[in-house]
Amino acid sequence: MDGTKNMEELLEARLKERLDCVGPLDREAMDRTGIRWDQIAKPLKSLGLLETNVIRIAGILGDSRVSLDKRALVAMCADNGVIEEGVTQSGSEVTAIVAQNMAEGSSTVTVMAQAESVDVFPVDIGMVTEGDTVSGIPEENEELKPRTMLKRKIRRGTRNFAKEPAMTRQEALQGILIGMEIAGRLQKQGYTVLATGEMGIGNTTTSSAVAAALLGEPVNRMTGKGAGLSDEGLERKIRVIGEALERWKPDPEDPLDVLSKVGGYDIAGLTGVFLGGAVYRIPVLIDGFISSVAALLAQRLLPAARDFMVASHVSKEPAGGLLLERLGLRPMLCCDMCLGEGTGAVAALSVLDMGLAVYHTMATFDDIHVEQYKPL
């Protein structure tokens, strides 16, 4: 027990040390970007969130010459023990199939990613399939290669939170640090934006549980049908989550307590990617429901992390809009999407690309000899 406690304290200290290094957005770069937008020959602020998000990204990157030419999708793949309670339509074998399809380029998100020149990095952070568990952080000089399953397995699936806490606090910390490590390595490899995605049967159940605990909202408001549950299945899912929250009483003031008791390894890894965005100064696109829950966990651990996030779309899951509202972020798209995998984040990159095309190439009022619009 002492050894476990010591390791937990070591991981917490490592996390705190990295988060203490996070600085504010570069206001000078943001001001320059805002001036450039106002000089472009169009009505002021008329591209709305496209302008706002490009300004935010300039502040993250510290450069008004905003470039998102090298982009990556980090897809955390993990299984959840709570599926033993019949809260899903399919089993954990589907996690492995879709994760492998991501590596082979034949999943939904990889087809979309190819259209948007996004490199896909699937991560085995906790699938039940065969594979070694990790022991610490991999070697410093390891190069991450797209469409290659990254092996970061903490355990073969979480425990069934209907019967015991989903993971230990040490495992939750390990998952977060893995996500941060991947974000840091990709930033060093020249990537300028990260999209977040996931794959894991049962992860709308874990996400609903985490969201209900963090926000203090009724479970039925936070819970949807996921990948096609029946009305009866939804009732069972709500009951299982409610009973677990009552049994384990996760502390909403302690995000690690919530994550460890009712979360998933994929959520832990994504939380780390969002925190890594703040640490390594790289914008991170929030995808849908599961990704938004991880973003909220990251914001609770480090309030400044929110400044390094960009909301892509609002999920069709019941809590999708509320989570973004609590984060104080507005989505670029509203398409009734709820597929996950990172599909919404990749789709939003196409919208950002159009905004950047205007930002970089459109004529200014001076160029066309027209008096510049002024705020009234």
C-alpha positions as CSV (number, residue, x, y, z in Angstrom):
1,M,0.0,0.0,0.0
2,D,2.8,2.4,0.8
3,G,4.4,1.8,-2.6
4,T,1.1,2.5,-4.3
5,K,0.6,5.7,-2.3
6,N,4.1,6.8,-3.1
7,M,3.6,6.3,-6.8
8,E,0.3,8.2,-6.7
9,E,2.0,11.1,-4.9
10,L,4.8,11.0,-7.5
11,L,2.4,11.1,-10.4
12,E,0.4,14.0,-8.8
13,A,3.6,15.9,-8.2
14,R,4.6,15.3,-11.9
15,L,1.2,16.6,-13.1
16,K,1.3,19.7,-10.8
17,E,4.8,20.5,-11.9
18,R,3.8,20.6,-15.6
19,L,0.6,22.5,-15.0
20,D,2.4,25.1,-13.0
21,C,4.3,26.0,-16.2
22,V,1.2,27.1,-18.2
23,G,1.2,30.7,-19.2
24,P,-1.5,33.0,-20.6
25,L,-2.4,33.4,-24.3
26,D,-0.2,35.8,-26.3
27,R,-2.2,39.0,-26.3
28,E,0.1,40.7,-28.7
29,A,-0.4,38.0,-31.3
30,M,-4.2,38.1,-30.7
31,D,-4.3,41.9,-31.1
32,R,-2.3,41.7,-34.4
33,T,-4.7,39.0,-35.6
34,G,-7.7,41.1,-34.7
35,I,-6.3,44.1,-36.5
36,R,-5.8,42.0,-39.6
37,W,-9.4,40.8,-39.5
38,D,-10.7,44.4,-39.2
39,Q,-8.6,45.4,-42.2
40,I,-10.0,42.8,-44.5
41,A,-12.6,44.2,-47.0
42,K,-15.8,42.9,-45.4
43,P,-18.2,44.0,-42.7
44,L,-16.5,44.0,-39.2
45,K,-16.8,40.7,-37.3
46,S,-19.0,39.3,-40.0
47,L,-17.4,35.8,-39.9
48,G,-18.2,35.5,-36.2
49,L,-16.7,32.4,-34.6
50,L,-14.3,31.9,-37.5
51,E,-12.6,35.2,-36.6
52,T,-12.8,34.6,-32.8
53,N,-11.3,31.2,-33.1
54,V,-8.5,32.3,-35.4
55,I,-7.7,35.0,-32.9
56,R,-7.7,32.5,-30.1
57,I,-5.4,30.1,-32.0
58,A,-3.0,33.0,-32.7
59,G,-2.8,33.6,-29.0
60,I,-2.1,29.9,-28.3
61,L,0.6,29.6,-31.0
62,G,2.0,33.0,-30.2
63,D,2.0,34.0,-33.9
64,S,-0.5,36.0,-36.0
65,R,0.7,34.1,-39.1
66,V,-1.7,31.4,-38.1
67,S,-1.0,28.0,-39.8
68,L,-2.8,24.8,-39.2
69,D,-1.1,22.9,-42.1
70,K,0.1,20.0,-40.0
71,R,-2.8,18.5,-38.0
72,A,-3.4,15.4,-36.0
73,L,-6.3,13.5,-34.5
74,V,-5.6,11.7,-31.3
75,A,-8.2,8.9,-30.8
76,M,-8.1,7.3,-27.3
77,C,-9.4,3.7,-27.4
78,A,-10.5,1.9,-24.3
79,D,-13.1,-0.5,-22.9
80,N,-15.3,-0.1,-19.9
81,G,-16.2,-2.8,-17.4
82,V,-19.7,-1.3,-16.8
83,I,-20.9,-2.9,-20.1
84,E,-21.5,-6.0,-17.9
85,E,-24.6,-4.3,-16.7
86,G,-26.3,-4.3,-20.2
87,V,-25.9,-0.6,-20.8
88,T,-24.8,-1.0,-24.4
89,Q,-26.1,-2.5,-27.6
90,S,-22.8,-4.2,-28.5
91,G,-19.7,-5.7,-26.7
92,S,-16.1,-4.8,-26.3
93,E,-15.1,-6.6,-29.5
94,V,-16.5,-3.7,-31.4
95,T,-13.9,-1.4,-29.8
96,A,-11.1,-3.5,-31.1
97,I,-12.6,-3.7,-34.6
98,V,-13.1,0.1,-35.0
99,A,-9.8,0.9,-33.4
100,Q,-8.1,-1.4,-36.0
101,N,-10.1,0.2,-38.7
102,M,-8.7,3.5,-37.6
103,A,-5.2,2.2,-37.9
104,E,-6.0,0.8,-41.4
105,G,-7.7,3.9,-42.6
106,S,-11.2,2.4,-43.0
107,S,-13.2,3.9,-40.1
108,T,-15.5,6.9,-40.5
109,V,-13.2,9.4,-39.0
110,T,-10.2,8.2,-41.0
111,V,-12.1,8.7,-44.3
112,M,-13.0,12.2,-43.2
113,A,-9.5,12.8,-42.0
114,Q,-8.0,11.9,-45.3
115,A,-10.2,14.5,-47.0
116,E,-8.9,17.1,-44.5
117,S,-5.2,16.0,-44.5
118,V,-5.4,15.0,-40.9
119,D,-3.0,12.4,-39.6
120,V,-4.8,9.9,-37.3
121,F,-3.1,8.5,-34.2
122,P,-5.2,5.7,-32.5
123,V,-4.1,5.0,-29.0
124,D,-4.7,1.7,-27.1
125,I,-4.9,3.2,-23.6
126,G,-7.1,0.4,-22.2
127,M,-8.7,-2.0,-24.7
128,V,-9.4,-5.5,-23.5
129,T,-7.6,-7.0,-26.4
130,E,-4.2,-8.6,-26.0
131,G,-1.2,-6.3,-25.4
132,D,1.2,-5.2,-22.7
133,T,0.4,-2.6,-20.1
134,V,2.7,0.5,-19.9
135,S,5.2,1.2,-17.2
136,G,5.8,4.9,-17.0
137,I,6.3,7.2,-20.0
138,P,8.0,5.8,-23.2
139,E,11.5,6.9,-24.3
140,E,12.0,10.6,-25.0
141,N,13.1,10.2,-28.6
142,E,10.2,7.9,-29.7
143,E,8.6,9.2,-32.9
144,L,4.8,8.8,-33.2
145,K,3.7,7.5,-36.6
146,P,0.2,8.1,-37.9
147,R,-2.1,5.1,-38.5
148,T,-0.1,3.0,-36.2
149,M,-1.7,1.9,-32.9
150,L,0.1,3.6,-30.1
151,K,0.6,1.2,-27.2
152,R,-0.2,3.0,-23.9
153,K,-2.4,0.3,-22.3
154,I,-3.0,1.0,-18.6
155,R,-5.2,-2.1,-18.1
156,R,-7.4,-4.3,-20.1
157,G,-10.6,-2.2,-19.6
158,T,-11.8,-0.4,-16.5
159,R,-13.5,-2.2,-13.7
160,N,-17.3,-2.3,-13.6
161,F,-18.2,0.8,-11.6
162,A,-21.6,-0.8,-10.7
163,K,-19.6,-3.1,-8.4
164,E,-16.3,-1.2,-7.7
165,P,-14.6,2.1,-8.6
166,A,-13.7,2.1,-12.3
167,M,-10.0,2.7,-11.7
168,T,-7.5,3.6,-9.0
169,R,-6.5,7.2,-8.6
170,Q,-3.0,6.2,-9.8
171,E,-4.4,4.8,-13.0
172,A,-6.4,8.0,-13.6
173,L,-3.2,10.1,-13.2
174,Q,-1.4,7.7,-15.5
175,G,-4.0,8.1,-18.1
176,I,-3.8,11.9,-17.9
177,L,0.0,11.9,-18.1
178,I,-0.2,9.6,-21.2
179,G,-2.4,12.1,-23.0
180,M,-0.1,15.0,-22.1
181,E,2.9,13.0,-23.3
182,I,1.3,12.3,-26.6
183,A,0.3,16.0,-27.1
184,G,3.9,17.1,-26.3
185,R,5.4,14.6,-28.7
186,L,3.1,15.7,-31.5
187,Q,3.9,19.3,-30.9
188,K,7.6,18.5,-31.1
189,Q,7.0,16.7,-34.4
190,G,5.6,20.0,-35.8
191,Y,1.9,19.5,-35.5
192,T,0.1,22.8,-35.0
193,V,-3.4,21.6,-34.0
194,L,-4.8,18.5,-32.4
195,A,-8.3,17.1,-32.8
196,T,-9.6,14.8,-30.1
197,G,-11.5,11.5,-30.7
198,E,-12.2,8.2,-28.9
199,M,-13.5,4.7,-29.3
200,G,-14.9,2.6,-26.5
201,I,-18.1,0.7,-26.1
202,G,-19.8,2.0,-23.0
203,N,-18.1,5.4,-23.0
204,T,-21.3,7.4,-23.1
205,T,-22.2,5.7,-19.9
206,T,-19.0,6.7,-18.2
207,S,-19.2,10.2,-19.7
208,S,-22.7,10.7,-18.4
209,A,-21.7,9.6,-15.0
210,V,-18.7,12.0,-14.9
211,A,-20.8,14.8,-16.3
212,A,-23.6,14.3,-13.7
213,A,-21.1,14.2,-10.9
214,L,-19.1,17.3,-12.0
215,L,-22.1,19.4,-12.8
216,G,-24.5,18.2,-10.1
217,E,-27.2,17.6,-12.7
218,P,-29.8,14.8,-12.6
219,V,-28.5,11.6,-14.3
220,N,-31.5,11.5,-16.7
221,R,-30.6,15.0,-18.0
222,M,-27.0,13.9,-18.7
223,T,-27.7,10.5,-20.3
224,G,-28.8,9.6,-23.8
225,K,-29.2,6.4,-25.8
226,G,-25.6,6.3,-27.1
227,A,-25.2,3.9,-30.0
228,G,-28.9,3.1,-30.3
229,L,-30.2,1.8,-27.0
230,S,-33.9,1.1,-26.7
231,D,-36.1,3.0,-24.2
232,E,-35.8,0.1,-21.8
233,G,-32.0,0.1,-22.3
234,L,-31.8,3.8,-21.5
235,E,-33.8,3.4,-18.3
236,R,-31.3,0.6,-17.2
237,K,-28.4,2.9,-18.1
238,I,-29.8,5.8,-16.0
239,R,-30.4,3.4,-13.1
240,V,-26.9,1.9,-13.2
241,I,-25.3,5.4,-13.3
242,G,-27.5,6.7,-10.5
243,E,-26.8,3.8,-8.2
244,A,-23.0,4.1,-8.8
245,L,-23.0,7.8,-8.0
246,E,-25.0,7.1,-4.8
247,R,-22.7,4.2,-3.9
248,W,-19.3,5.8,-4.5
249,K,-20.2,9.5,-4.0
250,P,-17.5,11.0,-6.2
251,D,-16.4,14.4,-5.0
252,P,-17.3,17.1,-7.6
253,E,-14.5,19.3,-6.1
254,D,-11.9,16.6,-6.9
255,P,-11.9,15.9,-10.6
256,L,-9.5,12.9,-10.1
257,D,-11.9,11.4,-7.6
258,V,-14.8,11.6,-10.1
259,L,-12.6,10.3,-13.0
260,S,-11.3,7.3,-11.0
261,K,-14.6,6.3,-9.6
262,V,-16.9,6.4,-12.7
263,G,-14.7,7.4,-15.7
264,G,-12.8,5.6,-18.4
265,Y,-9.3,5.4,-19.6
266,D,-10.2,7.1,-22.8
267,I,-11.6,10.1,-20.9
268,A,-8.4,10.2,-18.8
269,G,-6.2,10.2,-21.9
270,L,-8.3,12.9,-23.5
271,T,-8.1,15.0,-20.4
272,G,-4.4,14.8,-20.7
273,V,-4.5,15.9,-24.3
274,F,-6.4,19.0,-23.4
275,L,-4.0,19.7,-20.5
276,G,-1.1,19.1,-22.9
277,G,-2.5,21.7,-25.2
278,A,-2.1,24.3,-22.5
279,V,1.3,23.0,-21.4
280,Y,2.8,22.7,-25.0
281,R,0.8,25.6,-26.4
282,I,-1.1,23.8,-29.2
283,P,-4.8,24.3,-29.9
284,V,-7.0,21.3,-29.2
285,L,-10.4,20.8,-30.8
286,I,-13.1,19.4,-28.7
287,D,-15.1,16.7,-30.5
288,G,-18.5,15.6,-29.1
289,F,-19.9,14.4,-25.8
290,I,-17.1,12.2,-24.5
291,S,-14.5,14.7,-25.6
292,S,-16.4,17.6,-23.9
293,V,-16.5,15.7,-20.6
294,A,-12.7,15.3,-20.8
295,A,-12.4,19.0,-21.6
296,L,-14.5,19.8,-18.5
297,L,-12.2,17.6,-16.4
298,A,-9.2,19.4,-17.8
299,Q,-10.7,22.8,-17.1
300,R,-11.5,21.7,-13.5
301,L,-7.9,20.6,-13.0
302,L,-6.5,23.7,-14.7
303,P,-9.0,26.6,-15.3
304,A,-6.5,28.2,-17.9
305,A,-6.7,25.0,-20.0
306,R,-10.1,26.3,-21.4
307,D,-8.2,29.0,-23.3
308,F,-6.4,26.4,-25.4
309,M,-9.6,24.6,-26.5
310,V,-11.8,25.2,-29.5
311,A,-15.3,23.7,-29.7
312,S,-16.0,22.0,-33.0
313,H,-19.7,21.0,-32.8
314,V,-22.5,20.4,-30.4
315,S,-23.2,16.7,-29.9
316,K,-26.7,15.3,-30.3
317,E,-26.3,13.6,-26.9
318,P,-28.6,15.3,-24.3
319,A,-25.8,16.9,-22.3
320,G,-23.7,18.1,-25.3
321,G,-24.9,21.7,-25.3
322,L,-24.8,22.0,-21.5
323,L,-21.2,20.9,-21.3
324,L,-20.1,23.5,-23.8
325,E,-22.2,26.1,-22.1
326,R,-20.5,25.3,-18.7
327,L,-17.1,25.5,-20.5
328,G,-18.1,28.9,-21.9
329,L,-17.4,27.8,-25.5
330,R,-19.5,28.0,-28.6
331,P,-19.5,25.3,-31.3
332,M,-18.8,26.1,-34.9
333,L,-21.2,23.4,-36.2
334,C,-24.6,22.0,-35.3
335,C,-25.2,18.9,-37.4
336,D,-26.9,16.5,-35.0
337,M,-23.8,14.4,-35.0
338,C,-23.2,11.8,-32.3
339,L,-20.8,9.3,-33.9
340,G,-17.7,10.2,-31.9
341,E,-14.3,9.0,-33.0
342,G,-13.3,12.7,-33.6
343,T,-15.7,13.2,-36.6
344,G,-17.0,16.5,-35.5
345,A,-13.5,17.9,-34.7
346,V,-12.2,16.9,-38.2
347,A,-15.3,18.4,-39.8
348,A,-14.8,21.7,-38.0
349,L,-11.2,21.9,-39.5
350,S,-12.7,22.4,-42.9
351,V,-14.6,25.4,-41.6
352,L,-11.5,26.8,-39.9
353,D,-9.6,26.3,-43.2
354,M,-12.1,28.5,-45.0
355,G,-11.7,31.2,-42.3
356,L,-7.9,31.0,-42.6
357,A,-8.2,31.3,-46.4
358,V,-10.0,34.6,-46.0
359,Y,-7.6,35.7,-43.3
360,H,-4.5,35.1,-45.3
361,T,-5.5,35.9,-48.8
362,M,-8.4,38.4,-49.0
363,A,-7.8,42.0,-50.0
364,T,-7.9,44.8,-47.4
365,F,-9.8,48.0,-47.6
366,D,-6.6,49.8,-48.5
367,D,-6.0,47.3,-51.4
368,I,-9.4,48.1,-53.0
369,H,-9.2,51.9,-52.1
370,V,-12.4,51.8,-49.9
371,E,-12.7,53.5,-46.6
372,Q,-12.4,50.9,-43.8
373,Y,-15.4,50.1,-41.7
374,K,-15.4,51.4,-38.2
375,P,-17.3,50.3,-35.1
376,L,-20.4,52.3,-34.5
